[in-house]
C-alpha cells in the first residue's frame, strides 16, 4: 500500500539487520513515552547515533495529543486497536459491495464498527488520562475511524505525529459516508481556539528545545574554559615560585660576593 508520508514518520521500520531492527525498536519506544519525555529522549538517542541515522532520529517530530493517544491505543491497548481495525475492514467491504449493487447488509457491520470505535475511543482516553493528556474527543474519533477504514491497517501504526483526517485517504474512494452537519458557531470558535493554542504550544516547544540545546552547548564551552583557566592558574603559580627561587639565589650570591 502507498505510504502516507504527510501523516506518518519518514523513518520506516525494517528487519533487514539487527542494527536497523534495534534502532526501530528504540524509535518505537520513543513513541510510547509521555509527551513531556519525548524531546529529551529523542535527543539522547540521536547523540548515541552517527551520520544519517542520527539525523533521521533528530528529525523525528513529537506527536500532538490526538496522535499520541492513538499511538498509545496501539501500544498499550492492542486488543481494542485490533478489534477496531477488523470491524473497519468488515464495514468498508460491506459498503463497497452495496455501492456496487451487490446484496449486502451494512447494518450489522455498521453496528459492530460503531461499538468497536466507541470502545477504542474510551480505551485511548483512559490510557491518555494516566499521563494527564486530554485529546480532543471529536478529533480522536475521526482519526480512529479514518484509520479503521483504510484498505489495510497502517504500516506505521504507533508512530503517528499528526491528526489523520478521513478526507486525506484515497483508500476511501467509492465509499460515500453521510456528510457531517455543519458546525455551529460555537464549535467553529472552539476549533479556531484549539488551532491557535496548538500553534502557540508548538512555538513554545520549539523555543524551549532551541534554548535547551543552546544551554547544553554553553555549559560545554564553560567547562572547557574552566579547565583552561585552571591550567593557566597552575602555570602562573609555578612561574611565581620560580621567580621567588631565582631572586633568593641572586640575593644569596650577592651576599657571598
N, C-alpha and C positions, 0 to 999 in steps of 0.2 A: 504494500500500500504506500502511497506517497507520504512523505513526511510533512508535517505541518510546521514549517520552520519558524513561523512567526509566533507560535504559541509554546513550543517545546524547546528544551535545551538543544544547543547545536553540538554538544558532546554526546555521541551515540554510545550505547552500551555495546560491548564486544566481548567475545570469549576466545579470541584468536590466540592469545597467550596469557600467561599468568600475570605479567606486569600490567597489561591493559585491564585484565579482569580485576586485579586488586585495585586499580585506580577507579574503575567503575563502581566497585563496592564502596570505596571511600566517598565518591561523589553521591552515591545513594544515601550514605549515612548523613551527609550534609543536609539532605532534604527531609531527614527525619528529625532534625534538631528543632528546638523552639526558634521562632523568628529572630529573637534578640541575640541568639547564639550563632546565627548563620555567618555573618560577615567575618567575625574573628576566626571561626573555624575554617572558612574558605581561604582566608589569607594565610593561615598557618599551614594548610595543606599545600597551597601554591608555593610557599617558601621551601617546602621539602622536595619539590619537583624542580625540573630544569627544562629549558627550551620550550618547545611547543606545548608540552603537557602543562607546564607552569602557566603559560599564557592562557591556555584553554580554561584552566581552573580559575584563574584570576578574573576571567571574563564572566564567570557564572553569576547570574542575577538572583537576588533574593526574591522569593515568591511573595506576591501580595497575599492578603488574609484569605481570600476565597481560594486561590490556587493552593496555598499552604494547607488549608483544611481538606481539599480534595486529595492532596498528596498523603495526608495522614490517614484518610479513609483507606487508601490503597495499602499503606504500610502497616497500619495498626488495627484495621477492621476489615481484613481481606474478605471474609465471608459476605459482608454487606456489599462490598465492591463487586465481587464475582456475581452475586445474585442480581445486582442491577444490570451488569453487562449482559448477562444471559437473558434477562427479561427484555432489555432493549433490543437485542438481536431478534427475539421472537416477535416483538411488536413491529419492528421495521419490516420483517419478512411478510407479516400478515397485511400491513398497509400497502406494500408494493404489489402484493398478489391481488388485493382488492382493486387497486388502481388499474391493474392490467386486465380487469374484467374476470378474474378467476374467482371461484367461490371461496370466500374466506371470511370467517367471523373474527372481527378485530376486537370485539367486546371483551372476551376473556384475556387476550394478551394485553389489552389496554389496562384492565383492572390489575393484573399482576405487575405490570410495569409501574403503575401508579403507586402500588404498595411498596414495591422494591425501591422506588425513588424516595418515597417518604421515609422508609427505614434508613436508607443511605444518608439522607439529609440529617436525620436525628442522630445517627452514629457519628457523622462528621462533626456536628455541633458539640456532641458530648466529648469527643476527643479534643476539640479545639478549646473547650471551656476549661480543661485541666491546665492549659497553658495561658489562660486569660486572653485568648484570641477570640474575637467576635466577628466572624464573616457575615456579610450581608446575606440574609436568608434567600431573597429572590435571585440574586446573582449566583449563589451556591446551587440553587435548584436548577437554574437554566444551564449552568455549566455541566452538572452531572447528567442532566437529560441529554444535552448535546453529545457528550462522550458516549453515553449508552446507545445512541442511535447511529454511531459510526458503523461502517460495514464490518470492521474488526475492532477488537479492543486496541486502544492506542499503544503504540510501541514504547512511548516514553512515559507510561504511567508512573506516577510517583515523583516526577521531576517537572511538573508544571510550574511556570513562573507568572503567567498572566491568566486572566479570565478567558475562557473559550466560549464564544458565542455560537449558537446554533446556525446563524446565517453564514458563518465562516467555513462551513463544510460542504464541499461539493458532493460528499457522500450522501447527503440528504436529497439530492436531485430526484425528482419523481414523487417525493412524499410531500403532501400538501397539508400541513397542520393548520388548524383554525387560527386565523390571525388574532393576536392578543388584543384586548381592549386598549384604547388609547389611554396613556397615563394621565392621572389627574394633575392639576396644577401643583398640588402639594407634593405628589410623587416626583414631578419634574424638579421642583425646588430641592427636594431631598437628594435626588440623584446628582444635581449640579453641585450641591454642598459636598457630597461624598467624593465627587470627582476632584473638587478643589482641595479637599482635605488630603486626598491621596497624593495629589501633586505636591502639596506643601510637605507632606511626610517624606516623599521621595527626595525632595530638595534638601530637607534637613538631614536625612540619612546620608546623602552624597557628601554634604558638608562635613558631617561627623567622620565619615570614612576618610576623607581627604585630610582633615585635621589630625586624625589618629595616625595616619601614615607619616605626616609631617612631624608629629611629636616623636615618633619612634626614630626617625632619621636625625632629629635634633639631639636626642639622647645619645645616639651612636656617636655623633660628632663631638658632643660634650665629653663623652668617655675618652675619646682619642685625645682631645685637648688636655684633659686632666692628666692622662698618663704622660703626655709630653711635658706638662708643667712640672710634674713630679721629677721627671728625669732632669729637667733644667735646674730645678732647685738643688738636686743632689750634686750636679756638676758644679754649681755655684759654691756649695759648701766645701767641696773638695778643693776648688781653686782658692777659697779664702784660707783654708788650712795650709795649703802650700805656700801662700804668701806669708802667713804668720811664721811658718817654719823657716822660710828663706830670710825674713827680717831678723829672726833670732840668730840665725847663723852669721849674718853680716855683723850684727852687734857684737857677737862673741869674738869674731876675728878682729874687729877694731880694738876691742879692749885688750886683746893679747898682743897687738902690734906695738 
